[in-house]
Amino acid sequence: MNLARKKAAESMQMTDVVIEVLDARLPQASCNPLVQELRLHRQRPCLKVLNKADLADPAVTQAWINYYKIEKDIKVVALSCKKPGDAAKIKKLCQELAPHRNSSLKPLRMMIMGIPNVGKSTLMNALLKRRVAAVGDEPAITKAQQRLDLNDRMMLIDTPGLLWPKIEHPSDGLMLAASHAIGRNAIIDEEVAVFLADLLLKRYPALIEARYGFSAERLDGAAVIEAIAKCRGLCKKGGNPDLDKASITLLQDYRCGILGRISLETPESRNAMRKASES
């Protein structure tokens, strides 16, 4: 990560616009403060891409768009990088952020940044209309920077996913883990699943009930995991519920969108968390 940060800082000198790819389900939790630090140091404008918007709560996504719109030198767009028509919006929005770079002599230089597994490589492949970057539902697929020409007036730099050294809020780490931005060797599935279940009980209890067929009333996160194990017949030897398998079931259903369109944070919840940490 230190090497990736150093390389990103070097490339920022030759960049006109930063394309910051975020997870639309947790935009601020998936926003690496190092990206903002690097681009502000070089005074580079930014296009915030709320990727995986097809998995997020559309009303909450619109609230995040309104939230980011008021920031200086920022444009924001919600899309799914898996849809070619959505990715096509990126070039026009970046050009608007740097209108002076629009010729073969002065091509627009765009740099894609973001944390692991938010869809940077998928976006890059969609923009280039060919597969040039490895894609997978695992963090840290991209290992090194790539420089590629979109056309004679636009150049793209892809960077490895950057995580920051210390995550300030524990809930951010749990949201990132639930959304698969952190590898499984660094997390405990049951702990993450209980956190996710508690959040779903608070905001989307009907989705739990619709997917698993039990009443979520008066349950907490741990009880939801146990109920999933029972209703799916996930048992260990001796008949005890297999909480590990039930946890993975919930996490996979959330990550794939099977549960429904879910956002883990809102601008209001983010502001409340920040105020609580400052008090």
N, C-alpha and C positions, 0 to 999 in steps of 0.2 A: 504493500500500500504506500509506503514511503517513496519507493521508486516511481510508482504511478503518479503520485502527487507532484514529484519533481518534474517529471516529463510533461504533465499537464500545465504546470507553471511556465515551462519553457515554450510550449505550443501556444499558450495564451497570448504571448507577445505578437504572434503572427495570425491572430484570429480577429475577425470583425464582429461575429455574433456567436454567442453561446446558446446552444440548444440544450436546455436542461430537461431531461426526461424524468418525470415523477410518476408515481403510482396514484391514479385518480382516487383510489379508495383511501389513501392516507397521504395526501400531498405534502403536508408539512413534515410529517414523520419521515418521509422518504426524501426530504430535501437536505442534502449534505451541506452543512455550513461552510465547508472548505471550498465548495464551488462558488458560493457567493463571495467569499473572501478573495479568491483568485480573480474573479471577473471584476469586482469592484476596485481592486488594486490597479487593474489595467483599464478601468472605466469602459468595460464592454457591455453593450446591451444584451438582453436575454429573452429568448422565447421559451416560456415554460410550457412543456407538453404534458398534459395530464393524460397519460397513456392508460390503457385498460379501462377506458371510460364505459365500455360496454358491460363491465362487471360492477361498476359503482352505481350508487343511488343517484339518479339524474338530478333530483332537486338539490342534493348536497353538492354535486359537481358544479351546478350553476352558482351556488353560493361561493364556492372556491374561486370560480372565474371572476365574480364580482369583487372578491377579496383581493385578488392579485392585480386586477385592472388598474387600481389606484396607485400602484407603485411606479416610480420613475424608470424609464428605459426598459419597460417590461411589456411584453405581449404574452397572451396566454391562449391556449387552444386545448380543447378536450377531444380525444379521438381514440381509435384503436389502431395501433400500428399494423395489425393483421389485415386491415382493410386498405387496399391500395389507394382508393379514392380519398381516404382520410389523410394518408401520408402526403399526398400531392399538395395539401394546403401549406405544408411547411416552407417550401421555397418562397412562395409569395410573401408570407409573414416575415421571414428573415430578410428578404429584400427591402421590405418597408422599414426595418430597423437600421439598415445601412444602405440607403439609396445611392450613396456616392460610389459604392463598389458594384459596378454593373457593366463591365466590359471585359474583353479578353486580356487587356493590359492591366486592369484592376479587377480581377475576379473576386466574387464574394467568398470569403473564407469562413466556413461554419464549423464549429466544434461541438460534437455531441458528448455530453457529460451526464453523470447520474450514478446512483448506487447500483450494486449488482442486481440483476434479474428484474429490471424495470422495463426492458424492451428496447434498449439502445440498438442492439444488433439487428433486431427485427425491423426497426425504423430505418436503419441504414440500408438494409437489403431492399426495403420497399422504395426508398428514394432513388436508389440506383437501378431498380427493376431487374436485379440479378442477385444471386447469392454470393456475397463476398465476405460475410461474417458468420461465424458459427452461432447457432441459435439453440437454446435448450432451456427447460424449466429448472435450471440449477444456477445458483450464484457463481460468478467469476468464470463465465465461459470465455469472454474476451480477455486475452492475456497481454496484448501489446497494442500500441497505437497503430492506426492505419490512416493513410492519406489517399484520398481517391477523388477523381474529378466527376462531378455530376454532368457538367457540360463545359463549354469553353468559357463560361462566365461564373461558374460556381465550383468550389472545392469543399470537400467534407473531411473532417478529422474525427475518427472514432477513438474513444479512450476506454481503458479497462474500468470496470465498476469501482468506485471509490467509497469506502466506508470511513467514517471519521474515528479517531482513536478512542474517544470516550463519548458514549451516548448519554446526554444529560438527564433525560427523563426515562425511568424504567419502562413506562408504558410504551414509549417509542420503540424500545428494543423488542417488546412483546408483539407490537403491531407489525414490525419488520419481519419477525420470525414467523408470525402467522401468515404473512404474505409471501414467504419464501425468499426474502432478500438476505437471510442469514442461513448458512448451511446447517444441516441437521446435526453435525458433529459438535456444534456450538450451543445447542439448545436441548431442552427436555420437552418432548412432544406433549406430554400430559399437562405440564405447567402452562404452556402456550395455549393449548386447547381449552383449559379451564378459564384462562383470561378471555379468550375469544367467546366462549359460551356466556360468560358474565356480561360481556358487551352486547352480544346478540339478545340476551334476555332483556336488556335495558332498552334497546332500540328496535329490534326486529323479532320479537317473540313469535309472531305469527309464522315467520319463515321456518323456525325450528319445528313448530307443530306441524306445518304442512309437509316438511321433508321426512320427519321421523315418526309422525303419527302418535305422539303422546302430548298431553297437556303440559305446558311449560309453567303453569301457574304455581307459585310458591317454591319453585326450584331455584337452586343456585348453580353456578358453573360446574362444580364438581358433580352435582346430582344429574345435570344434563349429560355429562360424559358417561355416567353409570347407566342412565336410561337408554342412551344410544347403544351401549353394549348389550343390554337386555333385549331391546327391540330388534336388534340385528343378529342376536344369537352369538355374540362374540364372547366366548367363555374360555377360561383356562381349564386345565385338568382339575377336577374337583368341583367344577361348576361355578367358580368365582368369575365375576365379569372381567374381561380382558380390557383394562382401561387404556393400555397402550394402543391397541388396535382401534378402539372407539375414538381415541384422540386423533389418530391419523385419519380416520373416516371423516370426522368433522372438519379437520384442516383441509383435506383434499376437496371436500364438497364446497368449502368456502373459496379455495383458490381457483377452482375450475368454474365457479359461477353456478354450480348446481343448486346451491341454497337460494340463490336469487341475487339481485343487484344490491350490494351492501357497501356502505362507506363506514370506515372505522373511526373517522374523526370529522368534525365540522369546524368551521371558523370559530363558532361559539365555544365548543369544547376545548379548542386549542387555546383560546384566550383565557378561559377559566383555569386551565392547567398552568399556564404561564403565571397568572396572578397568584395561584396557590403556591407555586414554587418561590415566588418573590416575597411572600408574606412570612 
